[in-house]
Amino acid sequence: MNCCKGILSLLNFSGDTKLIPREYLYSNPNGSSPKISPDGKHLAFLASRNGVINNFICRNSYDVDKAELITCETHGIAEYCWTYNNDILYSSDKDGNEGTYQIPDIITNKTTCLTPYDNVQSKLVQLSPKNPYEIIVAMNKPNPNANSLYKINYKTGDMTLIEENTQSFEEYTIDNSLNILCADKLIKNDEKDKIRKEVCIKDENSNEWRSIITYSVKNARSLKIISIDNKGTIYLVDSRHNEFSAICKLNDKGERTELARPQNQKADINKILLHPNSKKPIAYSVTYLKDEWYHIDDEKISYDSDFLRKFNYGELDILSQSLDNKIWIVAFESGNKPPKYYLYNRDNKSIIHLFDVYPRLEKYTLAQVFPVEITSRDGLNLVSYLTLPVGKYDPSTGYKPKKPLPLILHVHGGPWTRDYYRFKADSQFFANRGYAVLNVNYRSSVGLGKTLIRKGIGQWGRKMNEDLIDAAKWAISEKIAKEKKIAIYGGSYGGFATLAGFALTKKEENFTFACGVEFSGPSDLASQVRNYLINYNKNNICSELKINYPIRTIPSYWKPSYDEFVYRLGGDPKTAEGLNYLKSCSPSNYADNINKPLLIAQGKNDPRVKYEKNNIIPKTLKRNNIPVGYVVYCDEGHGFAKLENMLSFVALKEKFLSKHLGDRCEPFDKNNFKNLNIEVKYVTIQS
């Protein structure tokens, strides 16, 4: 639809062109996700074809300039992998549906869809070197509320249901022979109303599941099964008995043995390198401020680590391995250096440059990123990353600018993820425009110990919001930020935090953000969990409370994790107390508190945050004559999958921030909005 008229009032640019073009930071990468074939002879990667991410392959070569295109997707490829027969399997995301799996045939140039189902989410679980044509895929069918397991022969297309998920298992772990050996789930004791997690194994004789570990949901983010080796040994990361996680192995009685834990540990296990054939852990990293790698048993890994560290001091990722583990695909990046990909031969210690993600940025000086530690008002250590514009840094101070700057507080999504010392397009973009940028690992962020996660339980819009306020006040006190020129920005949970930063911040804080930008953020927590209340009958508490929630806002396949999600939110909507608590943490119920400009974007097909109920805040701001922009992308889901949509949103937020924080922005061709499938719901932002 033609939305130019509404968009034009958001775009009125100066003639300043001395900037890194938006397209250089946000366009599809030059290449990404390189992977070596199991036999080590072929290389695959993702790159843009007519503006859409597709698969390319180098057959019997590592020369990316000679790569051949093997897919012709119009919606982009979300992920892919090599099969053990040296074929490519990939998934695509059509208008936000979150996953269908397909296999291209490079001889016939035909692509076969292996999971051709509407409204079904698919997830690859396991491939097998012993059965190279067979794969295991989890799909929320026949029950849309749980992922069952299907074995698919991708050569013939035959599909067999091998495990119907009747116990609401969250995840399965399968060995190299495609035997289903392990699964985990939530269990709830109705009498004590306690939620616990359970790890089960499947008896190979009776085919029945039995529990080997049961533990409190407080430790739910502290234990995760990572692999099963060829002898049936289960490996996991576990911090049930410690603040930080270790790598352990588990027998069929649930007895664990600790294998690896670094000395003076300050963070959890982050990355784990498995031997590609045996599936045993051979190395791991721990990330506090930056990544540190450690080897397990195999001394050769330490030589590799030393060699790679001398080659490049950036953050190291080992992305892919040949089946014999002799060839690795590695990447290096840092806060101000985009990823560079290499092929590393462990036998002869040779390394071949494959490609850079953003080669056009090479001619620009990028902003420095400083790891910092901020203390919350109740004493939590918040690992954070501060980005300062080029030329504004004062070397005598360690991490401060020469004078206070307008600042953007960028809140990560999740909230159960974390920020790292990594290249972030947003941080470099904002810094290039003249802003300082602060990324904060607030309470609920993972990877930094159990305490930080637990302190976030029941704190959406409360102490999690206070952490962000504390970070903003820290930046003011350190003379990093101008007090009246701090914006808050984020997507998903970061979008919620943006709304909460205005609607739920108490007057006693004596602080307010200057403006905010958010996308895909929920504004009503009660509606976010309400869909599972629909089926309660007239005798339950929902009927007594006269709850009427016709619109579903959580994907059906999240049901196995529903109780944990509600527990971490802090309010059970099946009780009057819990429902009132969720309402008290919902920005939409306090929309009249918002008196600063907001820019809001939403995907119309978002399966997680339904746009129908997300217009309360922009409607209220419009009524109250508060500057607001509300743009709905009709062909997007949770976030942005289409390049043209992403670039349009970047242009909007750039102009918006320039107006309200006072720094520069790049000119934009307004005609680029003409062909976008978007709806401008409200625009009261004046040029």
KOLLO-91391 format. One record per residue (C-alpha): residue number from 0; y, x, z. Coordinates in steps of 0.1 Angstrom, whole numbers. Example, Ala and Ser with C-alpha at 12.3 -4.5 7.8 and 13.67 -1.06 7.14 Angstrom:
residues 2
<pt 0, <-45, 123, 78>>
<pt 1, <-11, 137, 71>>
***
This chain:
residues 687
<pt 0, <0, 0, 0>>
<pt 1, <36, 11, -6>>
<pt 2, <51, 20, 28>>
<pt 3, <80, 42, 16>>
<pt 4, <107, 19, 29>>
<pt 5, <94, 22, 65>>
<pt 6, <87, 59, 62>>
<pt 7, <121, 69, 48>>
<pt 8, <139, 63, 81>>
<pt 9, <116, 89, 97>>
<pt 10, <125, 116, 71>>
<pt 11, <159, 131, 66>>
<pt 12, <156, 168, 63>>
<pt 13, <180, 197, 62>>
<pt 14, <177, 223, 35>>
<pt 15, <162, 250, 57>>
<pt 16, <133, 266, 38>>
<pt 17, <127, 298, 59>>
<pt 18, <96, 284, 75>>
<pt 19, <58, 287, 71>>
<pt 20, <51, 257, 48>>
<pt 21, <32, 229, 65>>
<pt 22, <5, 231, 38>>
<pt 23, <-3, 267, 47>>
<pt 24, <-12, 258, 82>>
<pt 25, <-28, 224, 78>>
<pt 26, <-44, 224, 43>>
<pt 27, <-81, 227, 38>>
<pt 28, <-92, 262, 46>>
<pt 29, <-98, 288, 19>>
<pt 30, <-134, 288, 32>>
<pt 31, <-151, 279, 65>>
<pt 32, <-185, 277, 82>>
<pt 33, <-204, 304, 63>>
<pt 34, <-241, 304, 69>>
<pt 35, <-269, 327, 59>>
<pt 36, <-301, 313, 45>>
<pt 37, <-333, 317, 67>>
<pt 38, <-347, 343, 43>>
<pt 39, <-313, 362, 44>>
<pt 40, <-309, 362, 6>>
<pt 41, <-283, 334, 1>>
<pt 42, <-250, 325, 15>>
<pt 43, <-234, 290, 19>>
<pt 44, <-200, 279, 30>>
<pt 45, <-175, 251, 29>>
<pt 46, <-144, 251, 7>>
<pt 47, <-120, 227, -9>>
<pt 48, <-127, 210, -42>>
<pt 49, <-98, 189, -55>>
<pt 50, <-85, 187, -19>>
<pt 51, <-118, 176, -4>>
<pt 52, <-142, 199, 16>>
<pt 53, <-175, 205, -3>>
<pt 54, <-204, 229, -2>>
<pt 55, <-207, 261, -22>>
<pt 56, <-237, 285, -24>>
<pt 57, <-241, 322, -34>>
<pt 58, <-276, 325, -47>>
<pt 59, <-292, 360, -42>>
<pt 60, <-257, 373, -35>>
<pt 61, <-230, 375, -9>>
<pt 62, <-202, 375, -34>>
<pt 63, <-181, 344, -26>>
<pt 64, <-162, 347, -59>>
<pt 65, <-195, 339, -77>>
<pt 66, <-203, 309, -56>>
<pt 67, <-214, 277, -73>>
<pt 68, <-204, 242, -62>>
<pt 69, <-234, 221, -51>>
<pt 70, <-217, 189, -38>>
<pt 71, <-191, 165, -51>>
<pt 72, <-181, 145, -20>>
<pt 73, <-149, 125, -21>>
<pt 74, <-147, 120, 17>>
<pt 75, <-154, 156, 28>>
<pt 76, <-184, 172, 45>>
<pt 77, <-184, 171, 83>>
<pt 78, <-212, 196, 88>>
<pt 79, <-242, 212, 70>>
<pt 80, <-271, 235, 76>>
<pt 81, <-298, 254, 57>>
<pt 82, <-333, 240, 58>>
<pt 83, <-362, 264, 62>>
<pt 84, <-369, 259, 25>>
<pt 85, <-335, 273, 16>>
<pt 86, <-321, 239, 7>>
<pt 87, <-288, 225, 20>>
<pt 88, <-286, 194, 42>>
<pt 89, <-251, 180, 50>>
<pt 90, <-234, 150, 66>>
<pt 91, <-203, 132, 55>>
<pt 92, <-179, 108, 72>>
<pt 93, <-168, 79, 51>>
<pt 94, <-136, 62, 64>>
<pt 95, <-145, 71, 100>>
<pt 96, <-181, 60, 101>>
<pt 97, <-192, 93, 118>>
<pt 98, <-221, 105, 98>>
<pt 99, <-247, 100, 70>>
<pt 100, <-271, 128, 60>>
<pt 101, <-276, 139, 24>>
<pt 102, <-295, 165, 4>>
<pt 103, <-282, 179, -29>>
<pt 104, <-306, 190, -57>>
<pt 105, <-289, 219, -75>>
<pt 106, <-313, 216, -104>>
<pt 107, <-308, 179, -112>>
<pt 108, <-272, 178, -98>>
<pt 109, <-282, 146, -79>>
<pt 110, <-277, 140, -42>>
<pt 111, <-301, 119, -21>>
<pt 112, <-288, 100, 9>>
<pt 113, <-314, 102, 37>>
<pt 114, <-297, 78, 61>>
<pt 115, <-282, 51, 39>>
<pt 116, <-273, 26, 66>>
<pt 117, <-241, 8, 74>>
<pt 118, <-227, 9, 109>>
<pt 119, <-254, 34, 120>>
<pt 120, <-245, 68, 135>>
<pt 121, <-268, 97, 125>>
<pt 122, <-273, 130, 142>>
<pt 123, <-295, 159, 131>>
<pt 124, <-317, 170, 160>>
<pt 125, <-342, 196, 147>>
<pt 126, <-356, 214, 117>>
<pt 127, <-389, 233, 117>>
<pt 128, <-399, 267, 100>>
<pt 129, <-435, 254, 103>>
<pt 130, <-427, 221, 85>>
<pt 131, <-399, 231, 63>>
<pt 132, <-395, 198, 44>>
<pt 133, <-393, 177, 76>>
<pt 134, <-363, 170, 98>>
<pt 135, <-357, 150, 130>>
<pt 136, <-327, 127, 130>>
<pt 137, <-314, 105, 158>>
<pt 138, <-300, 71, 148>>
<pt 139, <-289, 41, 167>>
<pt 140, <-314, 19, 151>>
<pt 141, <-334, -4, 156>>
<pt 142, <-314, -7, 189>>
<pt 143, <-277, 0, 182>>
<pt 144, <-272, 9, 218>>
<pt 145, <-295, 39, 219>>
<pt 146, <-304, 68, 195>>
<pt 147, <-341, 67, 185>>
<pt 148, <-358, 96, 167>>
<pt 149, <-369, 95, 130>>
<pt 150, <-389, 121, 111>>
<pt 151, <-377, 124, 75>>
<pt 152, <-394, 142, 47>>
<pt 153, <-363, 151, 27>>
<pt 154, <-383, 159, -4>>
<pt 155, <-400, 125, -6>>
<pt 156, <-375, 105, 14>>
<pt 157, <-403, 91, 36>>
<pt 158, <-390, 81, 70>>
<pt 159, <-410, 74, 102>>
<pt 160, <-399, 62, 136>>
<pt 161, <-415, 87, 160>>
<pt 162, <-397, 78, 192>>
<pt 163, <-381, 45, 199>>
<pt 164, <-356, 50, 227>>
<pt 165, <-365, 23, 252>>
<pt 166, <-354, 43, 282>>
<pt 167, <-317, 50, 272>>
<pt 168, <-323, 87, 268>>
<pt 169, <-290, 105, 260>>
<pt 170, <-305, 136, 243>>
<pt 171, <-339, 149, 232>>
<pt 172, <-351, 185, 229>>
<pt 173, <-377, 193, 203>>
<pt 174, <-396, 225, 196>>
<pt 175, <-402, 244, 164>>
<pt 176, <-433, 224, 156>>
<pt 177, <-413, 191, 159>>
<pt 178, <-430, 181, 191>>
<pt 179, <-408, 159, 213>>
<pt 180, <-410, 177, 247>>
<pt 181, <-379, 170, 267>>
<pt 182, <-352, 144, 272>>
<pt 183, <-325, 135, 297>>
<pt 184, <-309, 102, 309>>
<pt 185, <-289, 85, 335>>
<pt 186, <-306, 64, 362>>
<pt 187, <-289, 40, 385>>
<pt 188, <-301, 29, 419>>
<pt 189, <-288, -7, 422>>
<pt 190, <-293, -9, 460>>
<pt 191, <-273, 22, 468>>
<pt 192, <-252, 19, 435>>
<pt 193, <-257, 56, 429>>
<pt 194, <-259, 72, 395>>
<pt 195, <-282, 102, 390>>
<pt 196, <-293, 123, 360>>
<pt 197, <-329, 129, 352>>
<pt 198, <-347, 154, 330>>
<pt 199, <-381, 143, 317>>
<pt 200, <-409, 159, 298>>
<pt 201, <-435, 142, 276>>
<pt 202, <-471, 146, 285>>
<pt 203, <-489, 158, 254>>
<pt 204, <-521, 139, 264>>
<pt 205, <-509, 106, 277>>
<pt 206, <-477, 106, 256>>
<pt 207, <-459, 93, 287>>
<pt 208, <-426, 105, 300>>
<pt 209, <-424, 120, 336>>
<pt 210, <-394, 132, 356>>
<pt 211, <-392, 169, 365>>
<pt 212, <-356, 171, 377>>
<pt 213, <-333, 145, 393>>
<pt 214, <-298, 154, 404>>
<pt 215, <-265, 138, 412>>
<pt 216, <-242, 127, 384>>
<pt 217, <-216, 150, 400>>
<pt 218, <-236, 178, 385>>
<pt 219, <-240, 161, 351>>
<pt 220, <-217, 185, 333>>
<pt 221, <-234, 214, 351>>
<pt 222, <-269, 213, 336>>
<pt 223, <-278, 213, 299>>
<pt 224, <-311, 220, 281>>
<pt 225, <-305, 245, 254>>
<pt 226, <-339, 253, 238>>
<pt 227, <-376, 253, 240>>
<pt 228, <-394, 285, 229>>
<pt 229, <-426, 287, 209>>
<pt 230, <-446, 289, 242>>
<pt 231, <-431, 257, 255>>
<pt 232, <-407, 273, 280>>
<pt 233, <-376, 252, 286>>
<pt 234, <-343, 271, 288>>
<pt 235, <-311, 256, 303>>
<pt 236, <-277, 264, 317>>
<pt 237, <-275, 253, 353>>
<pt 238, <-249, 253, 380>>
<pt 239, <-263, 228, 404>>
<pt 240, <-265, 253, 432>>
<pt 241, <-235, 274, 423>>
<pt 242, <-199, 270, 412>>
<pt 243, <-206, 285, 378>>
<pt 244, <-235, 282, 355>>
<pt 245, <-263, 306, 348>>
<pt 246, <-291, 307, 321>>
<pt 247, <-324, 297, 336>>
<pt 248, <-359, 288, 325>>
<pt 249, <-379, 259, 337>>
<pt 250, <-416, 251, 340>>
<pt 251, <-433, 218, 337>>
<pt 252, <-430, 212, 375>>
<pt 253, <-392, 215, 374>>
<pt 254, <-392, 249, 390>>
<pt 255, <-364, 271, 377>>
<pt 256, <-360, 309, 374>>
<pt 257, <-326, 324, 369>>
<pt 258, <-325, 347, 338>>
<pt 259, <-289, 357, 334>>
<pt 260, <-256, 356, 353>>
<pt 261, <-227, 381, 351>>
<pt 262, <-212, 398, 381>>
<pt 263, <-179, 386, 395>>
<pt 264, <-182, 354, 375>>
<pt 265, <-150, 333, 371>>
<pt 266, <-162, 308, 344>>
<pt 267, <-193, 291, 331>>
<pt 268, <-216, 303, 304>>
<pt 269, <-199, 295, 271>>
<pt 270, <-218, 305, 239>>
<pt 271, <-255, 312, 239>>
<pt 272, <-272, 332, 211>>
<pt 273, <-309, 323, 206>>
<pt 274, <-334, 342, 186>>
<pt 275, <-337, 321, 154>>
<pt 276, <-375, 323, 154>>
<pt 277, <-386, 323, 191>>
<pt 278, <-356, 302, 203>>
<pt 279, <-353, 325, 234>>
<pt 280, <-318, 332, 247>>
<pt 281, <-309, 368, 238>>
<pt 282, <-271, 369, 245>>
<pt 283, <-243, 348, 259>>
<pt 284, <-206, 348, 265>>
<pt 285, <-185, 338, 295>>
<pt 286, <-149, 326, 288>>
<pt 287, <-123, 327, 315>>
<pt 288, <-90, 338, 298>>
<pt 289, <-109, 354, 269>>
<pt 290, <-145, 358, 258>>
<pt 291, <-169, 384, 272>>
<pt 292, <-203, 389, 257>>
<pt 293, <-235, 400, 276>>
<pt 294, <-271, 407, 264>>
<pt 295, <-304, 395, 279>>
<pt 296, <-332, 420, 279>>
<pt 297, <-328, 432, 243>>
<pt 298, <-307, 464, 245>>
<pt 299, <-302, 464, 208>>
<pt 300, <-278, 434, 212>>
<pt 301, <-255, 455, 234>>
<pt 302, <-253, 481, 205>>
<pt 303, <-244, 453, 181>>
<pt 304, <-218, 440, 205>>
<pt 305, <-203, 475, 209>>
<pt 306, <-202, 480, 172>>
<pt 307, <-186, 447, 165>>
<pt 308, <-161, 451, 193>>
<pt 309, <-150, 485, 178>>
<pt 310, <-147, 469, 144>>
<pt 311, <-124, 441, 156>>
<pt 312, <-110, 432, 190>>
<pt 313, <-106, 395, 183>>
<pt 314, <-127, 368, 199>>
<pt 315, <-162, 371, 184>>
<pt 316, <-184, 343, 172>>
<pt 317, <-219, 347, 159>>
<pt 318, <-222, 318, 136>>
<pt 319, <-255, 322, 117>>
<pt 320, <-286, 344, 117>>
<pt 321, <-314, 350, 93>>
<pt 322, <-349, 340, 106>>
<pt 323, <-358, 376, 113>>
<pt 324, <-324, 381, 131>>
<pt 325, <-315, 411, 110>>
<pt 326, <-284, 395, 93>>
<pt 327, <-256, 378, 111>>
<pt 328, <-226, 359, 100>>
<pt 329, <-198, 367, 124>>
<pt 330, <-162, 356, 128>>
<pt 331, <-132, 372, 146>>
<pt 332, <-100, 354, 156>>
<pt 333, <-74, 353, 183>>
<pt 334, <-43, 333, 193>>
<pt 335, <-22, 347, 165>>
<pt 336, <-49, 356, 140>>
<pt 337, <-68, 330, 120>>
<pt 338, <-106, 334, 116>>
<pt 339, <-120, 361, 93>>
<pt 340, <-156, 359, 83>>
<pt 341, <-181, 388, 78>>
<pt 342, <-217, 394, 70>>
<pt 343, <-232, 420, 94>>
<pt 344, <-265, 438, 87>>
<pt 345, <-280, 449, 121>>
<pt 346, <-304, 474, 106>>
<pt 347, <-279, 496, 88>>
<pt 348, <-248, 486, 108>>
<pt 349, <-229, 476, 76>>
<pt 350, <-204, 448, 75>>
<pt 351, <-191, 429, 45>>
<pt 352, <-159, 409, 45>>
<pt 353, <-166, 374, 31>>
<pt 354, <-132, 356, 33>>
<pt 355, <-103, 346, 55>>
<pt 356, <-97, 310, 65>>
<pt 357, <-59, 311, 58>>
<pt 358, <-51, 341, 35>>
<pt 359, <-16, 327, 27>>
<pt 360, <-6, 333, 63>>
<pt 361, <-11, 371, 59>>
<pt 362, <25, 376, 47>>
<pt 363, <39, 359, 78>>
<pt 364, <43, 372, 113>>
<pt 365, <26, 347, 136>>
<pt 366, <35, 339, 172>>
<pt 367, <21, 357, 202>>
<pt 368, <-2, 338, 225>>
<pt 369, <-4, 347, 262>>
<pt 370, <-32, 336, 286>>
<pt 371, <-15, 325, 319>>
<pt 372, <-27, 310, 351>>
<pt 373, <-8, 281, 367>>
<pt 374, <-15, 268, 402>>
<pt 375, <-15, 230, 407>>
<pt 376, <1, 214, 437>>
<pt 377, <-32, 211, 454>>
<pt 378, <-42, 247, 447>>
<pt 379, <-64, 245, 416>>
<pt 380, <-62, 273, 391>>
<pt 381, <-53, 260, 357>>
<pt 382, <-61, 285, 329>>
<pt 383, <-35, 280, 302>>
<pt 384, <-22, 295, 270>>
<pt 385, <15, 300, 262>>
<pt 386, <27, 305, 226>>
<pt 387, <62, 319, 221>>
<pt 388, <81, 319, 188>>
<pt 389, <84, 352, 169>>
<pt 390, <115, 371, 180>>
<pt 391, <119, 351, 212>>
<pt 392, <96, 371, 234>>
<pt 393, <110, 395, 261>>
<pt 394, <84, 424, 264>>
<pt 395, <98, 434, 298>>
<pt 396, <86, 402, 314>>
<pt 397, <50, 400, 303>>
<pt 398, <50, 365, 289>>
<pt 399, <85, 351, 290>>
<pt 400, <111, 344, 263>>
<pt 401, <145, 360, 263>>
<pt 402, <160, 326, 273>>
<pt 403, <145, 291, 280>>
<pt 404, <133, 273, 249>>
<pt 405, <124, 237, 240>>
<pt 406, <87, 234, 248>>
<pt 407, <58, 212, 236>>
<pt 408, <31, 206, 262>>
<pt 409, <0, 202, 240>>
<pt 410, <-28, 183, 259>>
<pt 411, <-64, 188, 246>>
<pt 412, <-87, 158, 240>>
<pt 413, <-119, 150, 257>>
<pt 414, <-110, 153, 284>>
<pt 415, <-143, 171, 290>>
<pt 416, <-135, 200, 267>>
<pt 417, <-111, 230, 272>>
<pt 418, <-86, 252, 254>>
<pt 419, <-95, 288, 245>>
<pt 420, <-77, 319, 233>>
<pt 421, <-81, 308, 197>>
<pt 422, <-60, 303, 166>>
<pt 423, <-45, 268, 168>>
<pt 424, <-26, 255, 138>>
<pt 425, <-5, 232, 160>>
<pt 426, <6, 261, 182>>
<pt 427, <16, 283, 153>>
<pt 428, <33, 254, 136>>
<pt 429, <54, 244, 166>>
<pt 430, <63, 280, 174>>
<pt 431, <73, 287, 139>>
<pt 432, <98, 257, 142>>
<pt 433, <113, 273, 173>>
<pt 434, <94, 257, 202>>
<pt 435, <74, 273, 230>>
<pt 436, <39, 257, 233>>
<pt 437, <18, 254, 264>>
<pt 438, <-19, 244, 264>>
<pt 439, <-32, 236, 298>>
<pt 440, <-68, 233, 311>>
<pt 441, <-61, 205, 335>>
<pt 442, <-87, 191, 360>>
<pt 443, <-117, 176, 341>>
<pt 444, <-116, 205, 316>>
<pt 445, <-151, 221, 313>>
<pt 446, <-163, 257, 314>>
<pt 447, <-142, 267, 344>>
<pt 448, <-165, 257, 372>>
<pt 449, <-177, 225, 389>>
<pt 450, <-147, 221, 411>>
<pt 451, <-122, 216, 383>>
<pt 452, <-145, 190, 367>>
<pt 453, <-151, 171, 399>>
<pt 454, <-115, 171, 409>>
<pt 455, <-108, 151, 377>>
<pt 456, <-132, 122, 386>>
<pt 457, <-112, 90, 389>>
<pt 458, <-79, 108, 381>>
<pt 459, <-70, 96, 346>>
<pt 460, <-32, 90, 347>>
<pt 461, <-31, 103, 383>>
<pt 462, <-38, 138, 394>>
<pt 463, <-47, 148, 358>>
<pt 464, <-12, 137, 349>>
<pt 465, <2, 156, 379>>
<pt 466, <-14, 188, 366>>
<pt 467, <5, 184, 334>>
<pt 468, <37, 177, 353>>
<pt 469, <31, 208, 374>>
<pt 470, <26, 229, 342>>
<pt 471, <59, 216, 328>>
<pt 472, <77, 224, 361>>
<pt 473, <61, 258, 362>>
<pt 474, <75, 265, 327>>
<pt 475, <110, 254, 339>>
<pt 476, <108, 276, 370>>
<pt 477, <96, 306, 350>>
<pt 478, <126, 301, 327>>
<pt 479, <103, 295, 297>>
<pt 480, <114, 259, 290>>
<pt 481, <146, 240, 290>>
<pt 482, <143, 212, 316>>
<pt 483, <156, 184, 293>>
<pt 484, <138, 196, 262>>
<pt 485, <101, 193, 269>>
<pt 486, <79, 171, 247>>
<pt 487, <43, 160, 254>>
<pt 488, <18, 158, 225>>
<pt 489, <-19, 152, 220>>
<pt 490, <-48, 132, 204>>
<pt 491, <-76, 112, 219>>
<pt 492, <-74, 119, 256>>
<pt 493, <-44, 140, 248>>
<pt 494, <-29, 108, 233>>
<pt 495, <-37, 89, 265>>
<pt 496, <-21, 117, 285>>
<pt 497, <10, 115, 264>>
<pt 498, <14, 78, 271>>
<pt 499, <6, 83, 308>>
<pt 500, <32, 110, 310>>
<pt 501, <59, 84, 304>>
<pt 502, <43, 52, 318>>
<pt 503, <26, 65, 349>>
<pt 504, <47, 94, 361>>
<pt 505, <63, 85, 395>>
<pt 506, <100, 86, 400>>
<pt 507, <95, 109, 429>>
<pt 508, <85, 136, 405>>
<pt 509, <122, 138, 394>>
<pt 510, <109, 148, 359>>
<pt 511, <106, 131, 326>>
<pt 512, <95, 143, 291>>
<pt 513, <122, 142, 264>>
<pt 514, <98, 126, 239>>
<pt 515, <62, 123, 229>>
<pt 516, <38, 123, 200>>
<pt 517, <3, 109, 201>>
<pt 518, <-26, 99, 179>>
<pt 519, <-59, 81, 186>>
<pt 520, <-51, 77, 223>>
<pt 521, <-64, 48, 243>>
<pt 522, <-37, 29, 262>>
<pt 523, <-58, 3, 280>>
<pt 524, <-88, 17, 300>>
<pt 525, <-101, -17, 309>>
<pt 526, <-105, -26, 272>>
<pt 527, <-119, 9, 265>>
<pt 528, <-150, 0, 286>>
<pt 529, <-151, -37, 282>>
<pt 530, <-175, -42, 254>>
<pt 531, <-205, -39, 276>>
<pt 532, <-193, -67, 297>>
<pt 533, <-195, -92, 269>>
<pt 534, <-232, -100, 274>>
<pt 535, <-230, -107, 311>>
<pt 536, <-240, -143, 318>>
<pt 537, <-220, -170, 337>>
<pt 538, <-235, -160, 371>>
<pt 539, <-223, -125, 371>>
<pt 540, <-191, -110, 384>>
<pt 541, <-175, -108, 350>>
<pt 542, <-176, -146, 347>>
<pt 543, <-163, -150, 382>>
<pt 544, <-134, -127, 374>>
<pt 545, <-128, -146, 342>>
<pt 546, <-129, -115, 320>>
<pt 547, <-126, -122, 283>>
<pt 548, <-129, -91, 262>>
<pt 549, <-137, -100, 225>>
<pt 550, <-129, -67, 210>>
<pt 551, <-152, -37, 214>>
<pt 552, <-137, -4, 220>>
<pt 553, <-166, 20, 227>>
<pt 554, <-192, 28, 200>>
<pt 555, <-225, 10, 208>>
<pt 556, <-244, 43, 207>>
<pt 557, <-225, 55, 237>>
<pt 558, <-244, 31, 259>>
<pt 559, <-268, 57, 274>>
<pt 560, <-237, 76, 287>>
<pt 561, <-218, 45, 297>>
<pt 562, <-224, 47, 335>>
<pt 563, <-214, 83, 336>>
<pt 564, <-183, 75, 316>>
<pt 565, <-173, 47, 340>>
<pt 566, <-181, 69, 370>>
<pt 567, <-158, 96, 357>>
<pt 568, <-130, 71, 349>>
<pt 569, <-133, 60, 385>>
<pt 570, <-134, 23, 381>>
<pt 571, <-164, -1, 375>>
<pt 572, <-151, -30, 354>>
<pt 573, <-179, -52, 368>>
<pt 574, <-161, -54, 401>>
<pt 575, <-127, -68, 409>>
<pt 576, <-117, -35, 426>>
<pt 577, <-129, -14, 397>>
<pt 578, <-112, -36, 371>>
<pt 579, <-79, -35, 390>>
<pt 580, <-82, 3, 393>>
<pt 581, <-86, 7, 355>>
<pt 582, <-56, -16, 350>>
<pt 583, <-36, 6, 374>>
<pt 584, <-43, 37, 353>>
<pt 585, <-36, 20, 319>>
<pt 586, <-3, 30, 303>>
<pt 587, <-2, -3, 284>>
<pt 588, <3, -22, 317>>
<pt 589, <34, -1, 324>>
<pt 590, <49, 1, 290>>
<pt 591, <83, -10, 303>>
<pt 592, <85, 23, 322>>
<pt 593, <87, 42, 289>>
<pt 594, <123, 49, 281>>
<pt 595, <120, 79, 258>>
<pt 596, <112, 82, 221>>
<pt 597, <75, 80, 210>>
<pt 598, <57, 86, 177>>
<pt 599, <22, 70, 176>>
<pt 600, <-5, 73, 149>>
<pt 601, <-38, 54, 148>>
<pt 602, <-68, 52, 125>>
<pt 603, <-76, 16, 116>>
<pt 604, <-113, 24, 114>>
<pt 605, <-114, 43, 147>>
<pt 606, <-148, 34, 163>>
<pt 607, <-137, 48, 197>>
<pt 608, <-101, 35, 201>>
<pt 609, <-96, 2, 184>>
<pt 610, <-62, -2, 169>>
<pt 611, <-60, -39, 175>>
<pt 612, <-52, -35, 212>>
<pt 613, <-32, -3, 208>>
<pt 614, <1, -19, 197>>
<pt 615, <12, -31, 231>>
<pt 616, <33, 0, 238>>
<pt 617, <50, 3, 204>>
<pt 618, <58, -35, 205>>
<pt 619, <73, -31, 240>>
<pt 620, <94, -1, 230>>
<pt 621, <107, -20, 200>>
<pt 622, <116, -49, 222>>
<pt 623, <134, -26, 246>>
<pt 624, <153, -8, 219>>
<pt 625, <135, 25, 226>>
<pt 626, <131, 47, 195>>
<pt 627, <95, 44, 183>>
<pt 628, <74, 50, 152>>
<pt 629, <39, 34, 149>>
<pt 630, <19, 43, 119>>
<pt 631, <-17, 30, 112>>
<pt 632, <-38, 50, 87>>
<pt 633, <-61, 24, 71>>
<pt 634, <-87, 48, 58>>
<pt 635, <-91, 70, 89>>
<pt 636, <-112, 69, 121>>
<pt 637, <-108, 89, 153>>
<pt 638, <-84, 116, 141>>
<pt 639, <-77, 127, 105>>
<pt 640, <-103, 134, 79>>
<pt 641, <-81, 132, 48>>
<pt 642, <-57, 160, 40>>
<pt 643, <-30, 139, 26>>
<pt 644, <-29, 118, 57>>
<pt 645, <-29, 148, 80>>
<pt 646, <0, 164, 61>>
<pt 647, <20, 131, 62>>
<pt 648, <15, 129, 100>>
<pt 649, <25, 166, 104>>
<pt 650, <57, 158, 84>>
<pt 651, <65, 128, 106>>
<pt 652, <59, 147, 139>>
<pt 653, <79, 176, 126>>
<pt 654, <110, 155, 118>>
<pt 655, <106, 135, 150>>
<pt 656, <105, 166, 172>>
<pt 657, <134, 182, 153>>
<pt 658, <155, 152, 161>>
<pt 659, <147, 149, 198>>
<pt 660, <142, 186, 207>>
<pt 661, <168, 200, 183>>
<pt 662, <150, 226, 162>>
<pt 663, <143, 231, 125>>
<pt 664, <120, 214, 101>>
<pt 665, <108, 218, 65>>
<pt 666, <120, 195, 37>>
<pt 667, <95, 169, 25>>
<pt 668, <91, 150, -7>>
<pt 669, <93, 114, 4>>
<pt 670, <74, 103, -27>>
<pt 671, <43, 119, -12>>
<pt 672, <40, 88, 10>>
<pt 673, <38, 64, -19>>
<pt 674, <1, 65, -25>>
<pt 675, <-11, 66, 12>>
<pt 676, <-31, 38, 26>>
<pt 677, <-10, 34, 57>>
<pt 678, <8, 6, 75>>
<pt 679, <41, 13, 92>>
<pt 680, <40, -12, 121>>
<pt 681, <73, -3, 138>>
<pt 682, <100, 21, 129>>
<pt 683, <131, 21, 151>>
<pt 684, <137, 59, 149>>
<pt 685, <170, 65, 133>>
<pt 686, <178, 93, 110>>
***
